[in-house]
Amino acid sequence: MNRRNFIRLAGGGTIAAATAGTLVACGAVGSHYPAEAVEAWKGPVGETDLRRRAVAYAITAPNSHNLQPWLVDLRESGVITLRTDPARVLPQTDPWGRQILIGHGAFLELLVMALAQQGVASEVLLWPQGEMPGALKDWDDRPVARITLQPGGQPDPLFAQVLLRRTPKTDFDTTRAIAPGVLAQLLGSAPAEAPLRVGGTVSADQLPALRTLCWESARVELLTPRTMMESIQLTRVGPGEILQHRDGISINSPFVRAVDALGMFDRTQPPAEGSSAYKSAMGRFEGHSRTAMGFVWITGPNTRSDQIRTGRLYVRQQLQATALGVGMHPMSQAVQEFAEMAPHFERVHQLLLGRPAPRTPQEPTVQMFCRMGYPQGEVPATPRRPLARFVRT
Ligand SMILES: Cc1cc2nc3c(=O)[nH]c(=O)nc-3n(C[C@H](O)[C@H](O)[C@H](O)COP(=O)(O)O)c2cc1C
């Protein structure tokens, strides 16, 4: 092992240093997340209350930066009220809270599925007290949705995939192409309801431009100090931090733990352009971009309700991808609405929709943009906070 190793960080940063001796000294033995941090993936073990059982499934929903921004109120009998946690937002990379609300849509879809599995139908009313305002600073505790439980509810075949779903944040196997039929199955099985639309490609003609877009937009996020710092501040290193937070970007690799234990993981500033750390971080995004074997996307208007609908559709797509054994990984940089990203925001709309970036919420907007491929190994489940943290009873 080289004395100097460059360590990749999930948040995009890197660290130079650490030796084999360091690892031994730190007792680093493996990179599995602590079992308690990922207990959500066992499902609602020991829960008997119907609504709490459904929430236990819903908290496994995909959500940006694994912030888990959901709060559920169970104080009213026969009703579940979903709110957003105002502290769990991403002001730099998601200044309008669009991605946060997509995560609420994913939560809602799993909640409805988990209720249906128990023979309960849901009447979902979005924004019962009006839509969330545009600016994050104006967000209040108005409900995102009020779900009224009713008799009925048909089990959904995709429910079987809920606890198996993973987002593969790794390079894909470039020796395995995605068959056009697999893409068609994916797109056909989770049909978009108007006004949303789904699209995708595995075509050799289209992949290079989309891979380049991923990489170049990632570069902007890494090079913009405030957006880079947003990721770094949500990075959890080692079993202690992962267990303490059970959210964010969890890293438990022996190298990073060792480097962190030595006080060499500087979380106060982004890596400088041109530094080894920067180059390595770029390499990680470059790897993700280069190994994209296909892309899928969701487009539509961009009202608050459309954002929720997008999340509902997105998680269904990812569950279907799970059933098909193919990986789906959002690369959201190009669709982020901060000023420095504007050229890539424009380009992603030109490439996928053949039209300029939207100027109003009514115009077609790229809501989700994901790469696809076959993971090369097992994809770990990510941490979730304990159920009690989400529930008000
Ligand atoms: C709206 C949205 C945007 C996302 N964007 C990214 C992204 O840009 N990069 C990434 O690695 N993961 C992205 N994700 C995936 C989340 O990081 C992932 O869902 C979260 O870490 C939880 O992991 P899990 O899906 O495996 O449970 C996104 C998810 C959502 C819902």
The ligand as an SDF file (V2000), in Angstrom:
LIG
                    3D

 31 33  0  0  0  0  0  0  0  0999 V2000
  -34.9150   14.8250   -5.7170 C   0  0  0  0  0  0  0  0  0  0  0  0
  -33.7410   13.9300   -5.5300 C   0  0  0  0  0  0  0  0  0  0  0  0
  -32.4970   14.3030   -6.0180 C   0  0  0  0  0  0  0  0  0  0  0  0
  -31.3820   13.4760   -5.8360 C   0  0  0  0  0  0  0  0  0  0  0  0
  -30.1680   13.8420   -6.3700 N   0  0  0  0  0  0  0  0  0  0  0  0
  -29.0810   13.0720   -6.1680 C   0  0  0  0  0  0  0  0  0  0  0  0
  -27.8130   13.4400   -6.6900 C   0  0  0  0  0  0  0  0  0  0  0  0
  -27.6560   14.4610   -7.3450 O   0  0  0  0  0  0  0  0  0  0  0  0
  -26.7410   12.6370   -6.4390 N   0  0  0  0  0  0  0  0  0  0  0  0
  -26.8720   11.4920   -5.7040 C   0  0  0  0  0  0  0  0  0  0  0  0
  -25.8820   10.7900   -5.4810 O   0  0  0  0  0  0  0  0  0  0  0  0
  -28.0750   11.0890   -5.2290 N   0  0  0  0  0  0  0  0  0  0  0  0
  -29.1710   11.8510   -5.4420 C   0  0  0  0  0  0  0  0  0  0  0  0
  -30.3900   11.4590   -4.9530 N   0  0  0  0  0  0  0  0  0  0  0  0
  -30.4940   10.1790   -4.2480 C   0  0  0  0  0  0  0  0  0  0  0  0
  -30.3830   10.3930   -2.7450 C   0  0  0  0  0  0  0  0  0  0  0  0
  -29.0760   10.7810   -2.4080 O   0  0  0  0  0  0  0  0  0  0  0  0
  -30.7740    9.0970   -2.0220 C   0  0  0  0  0  0  0  0  0  0  0  0
  -32.1270    8.8510   -2.2630 O   0  0  0  0  0  0  0  0  0  0  0  0
  -30.5340    9.1950   -0.5290 C   0  0  0  0  0  0  0  0  0  0  0  0
  -29.1710    9.2970   -0.2530 O   0  0  0  0  0  0  0  0  0  0  0  0
  -31.0660    7.9640    0.1920 C   0  0  0  0  0  0  0  0  0  0  0  0
  -30.4990    6.8100   -0.3400 O   0  0  0  0  0  0  0  0  0  0  0  0
  -31.4210    5.6300   -0.8820 P   0  0  0  0  0  0  0  0  0  0  0  0
  -32.1970    6.1590   -2.0370 O   0  0  0  0  0  0  0  0  0  0  0  0
  -30.4640    4.5440   -1.2790 O   0  0  0  0  0  0  0  0  0  0  0  0
  -32.3200    5.2160    0.2350 O   0  0  0  0  0  0  0  0  0  0  0  0
  -31.5240   12.2480   -5.1430 C   0  0  0  0  0  0  0  0  0  0  0  0
  -32.7940   11.8610   -4.6720 C   0  0  0  0  0  0  0  0  0  0  0  0
  -33.8890   12.6850   -4.8610 C   0  0  0  0  0  0  0  0  0  0  0  0
  -35.2430   12.2460   -4.3570 C   0  0  0  0  0  0  0  0  0  0  0  0
  1  2  1  0
  2  3  1  0
  2 30  2  0
  3  4  2  0
  4  5  1  0
  4 28  1  0
  5  6  2  0
  6  7  1  0
  6 13  1  0
  7  8  2  0
  7  9  1  0
  9 10  1  0
 10 11  2  0
 10 12  1  0
 12 13  2  0
 13 14  1  0
 14 15  1  0
 14 28  1  0
 15 16  1  0
 16 17  1  0
 16 18  1  0
 18 19  1  0
 18 20  1  0
 20 21  1  0
 20 22  1  0
 22 23  1  0
 23 24  1  0
 24 25  2  0
 24 26  1  0
 24 27  1  0
 28 29  2  0
 29 30  1  0
 30 31  1  0
M  END
$$$$
